[in-house]
Amino acid sequence: MSNPTYRPFDPWRPSPVKEGSRTQIVQSHYFNVDQVSFDSNVFGSFERYILHENNGDTVAVLAVTSDGRMPLIEQYRIPTHRWTLEIPAGHANSPNEKSLDVAKRKLHEEAGFEAASFTQFGRFINTPSFSNQHTSMYYASGLTPIDRGVIGPESPRSNVRLYTPEEAYEMVLNGTIVDAKTVIAVLRAHCGLGETLQ
């Protein structure tokens, strides 16, 4: 089956809409929400709500122990009213906290490990339809167990579960793991991420 391409994909070509006005309607520690009006030659005027992440990217950590297992965190997520299995992840506490420092802190606080090595291996847009939120992903190796902290009121003392990449991959396939950043990390691990970064 042929799939002709008429031009290379250009993500930075001119916008089909023009921004008219912007008003901030929500401000919080992690994000702000703007109400934005746009003009389109085809559809006329319309409005959208856009979420802007504060303090840089969200950071996620795919960590692997010396015996080849990945720590996944049990967390209760209020918006979806369910428990999830997730790789350690979170936000900067201030504009001065760098992504790598966030990765180290979240691996410590959520999974209870320090790592000898961190390598950034990916970055993705979480919800491009209404947010500018990006997640930077790090691979952590050379792990040493340490005491961890308290995550928050939703999961005040979450459980850390250790799985091989194959076990985690099976949980992605059967729908046990549904968190997007964790799905991406597990699929990358299944494709041999650790070997390519060594």
C-alpha positions in Angstrom: 0.0 0.0 0.0 1.5 3.4 -1.0 1.2 6.4 1.2 2.4 9.4 -0.8 3.8 12.4 1.1 3.3 15.7 -0.8 5.6 17.7 1.5 7.8 17.1 4.5 6.1 17.7 7.8 6.9 21.2 9.2 5.7 21.7 12.8 6.6 25.4 12.7 4.7 26.5 9.6 2.4 29.6 10.0 -0.6 29.3 12.3 -4.1 29.1 10.7 -5.5 31.3 13.5 -4.7 34.7 15.0 -4.9 35.3 18.7 -7.2 38.2 19.6 -7.2 38.5 23.4 -6.0 36.6 26.5 -7.2 36.7 30.1 -5.8 34.7 33.0 -8.7 33.1 34.9 -6.9 30.6 37.2 -3.5 30.9 39.0 -2.0 28.1 41.0 1.4 26.8 42.1 1.8 24.3 39.2 -0.2 25.9 36.4 -2.2 28.9 35.2 -5.3 28.9 32.9 -5.9 31.5 30.3 -9.1 32.3 28.4 -8.0 33.1 24.8 -10.0 34.3 21.8 -8.9 33.5 18.3 -9.9 34.5 14.8 -10.0 32.1 11.8 -10.5 32.9 8.2 -12.7 29.8 7.9 -14.6 29.6 11.2 -14.6 33.2 12.4 -14.0 34.0 16.2 -13.9 31.3 18.9 -12.5 30.9 22.4 -10.3 28.3 24.1 -9.0 27.7 27.6 -5.2 27.1 27.7 -3.3 25.6 30.6 0.2 26.9 31.1 2.6 24.9 33.3 4.8 26.9 35.7 8.4 26.3 36.6 9.4 24.3 33.5 8.7 20.8 32.4 7.2 18.0 34.4 10.0 15.4 35.0 9.6 11.6 35.0 12.2 9.0 35.9 12.6 5.5 34.5 14.9 3.9 37.0 16.4 0.4 36.9 17.9 -1.5 39.8 21.0 -3.6 39.6 18.9 -6.8 39.2 17.0 -5.2 36.3 13.7 -4.1 37.9 11.8 -0.8 37.6 10.3 0.9 40.7 6.7 1.8 40.1 4.7 3.9 42.6 1.1 3.2 43.7 -0.7 6.6 43.7 -4.3 7.5 44.2 -5.4 10.0 41.6 -8.4 12.2 42.6 -9.6 13.3 39.1 -10.0 9.8 37.9 -10.9 8.2 41.3 -8.5 5.3 40.9 -5.1 4.0 41.9 -2.4 4.0 39.3 1.1 2.5 38.9 3.5 5.3 37.8 7.2 5.9 37.4 8.5 8.6 39.8 7.6 12.1 38.5 6.7 15.6 39.5 7.2 19.4 39.1 9.9 21.8 40.1 9.2 23.5 43.4 10.5 26.9 42.1 11.7 28.4 38.8 15.3 27.8 40.0 15.0 24.0 40.4 16.5 22.4 37.3 14.9 19.3 35.6 17.8 17.0 36.7 17.4 18.2 40.3 13.7 17.4 40.1 14.5 14.0 38.8 16.8 13.3 41.7 14.4 14.6 44.2 11.4 12.6 42.9 13.4 9.4 42.7 14.3 9.9 46.3 10.9 11.0 47.6 8.7 8.6 45.7 10.8 5.5 45.0 13.4 5.6 47.8 16.5 5.5 45.6 19.6 7.5 44.7 21.1 7.0 41.3 24.8 7.2 40.1 23.7 8.2 36.6 20.9 10.1 35.0 20.4 10.5 31.2 17.6 12.4 29.6 16.1 10.2 26.9 12.9 11.9 25.8 10.5 14.8 26.0 6.8 14.8 25.0 3.8 17.1 25.0 1.2 15.8 27.5 -2.1 17.3 26.2 -1.4 19.6 23.2 -5.1 20.3 22.6 -5.3 22.5 25.8 -1.9 22.7 27.5 1.7 23.6 26.9 2.8 21.0 29.4 5.8 19.0 28.5 7.4 16.0 30.3 11.2 15.5 30.3 12.1 11.8 30.8 15.3 10.6 32.5 16.8 7.1 32.7 18.4 6.5 36.1 20.9 3.6 36.9 23.3 2.7 39.6 20.6 2.8 42.2 21.1 2.8 46.0 18.1 2.4 48.3 17.5 5.3 50.8 14.7 6.4 53.1 11.9 8.1 51.2 9.5 10.8 52.1 5.8 11.4 52.2 4.2 12.1 48.7 1.1 14.0 49.7 -2.5 13.8 51.1 -3.8 11.6 48.2 -1.2 8.9 48.8 0.5 9.7 52.1 2.7 6.6 52.1 2.5 5.0 48.6 3.8 1.5 48.0 6.7 1.0 45.7 6.5 -2.1 43.5 9.5 -3.5 41.6 8.8 -5.1 38.1 11.0 -6.3 35.3 10.6 -4.5 32.0 8.8 -7.5 30.6 6.3 -7.6 33.6 5.7 -3.9 33.2 5.2 -4.4 29.4 2.6 -7.0 30.0 0.8 -4.6 32.4 0.7 -2.0 29.7 -0.7 -4.5 27.2 -3.4 -5.7 29.6 -4.4 -2.2 30.7 -3.1 -2.3 34.3 -0.7 0.5 33.6 -2.6 3.5 32.1 -0.5 6.5 33.1 0.8 8.0 29.8 4.4 8.8 30.9 4.7 5.3 32.4 3.4 3.7 29.3 5.9 5.6 27.2 8.8 4.7 29.6 7.8 1.0 29.7 7.6 0.8 25.9 11.0 2.4 25.6 12.4 0.0 28.2 10.9 -2.9 26.3 12.7 -1.7 23.1 16.1 -1.9 24.9 16.5 1.7 26.1 19.0 0.7 28.8 21.3 -1.0 26.3 21.3 2.0 24.0 22.2 4.4 26.8 25.2 2.4 28.1 
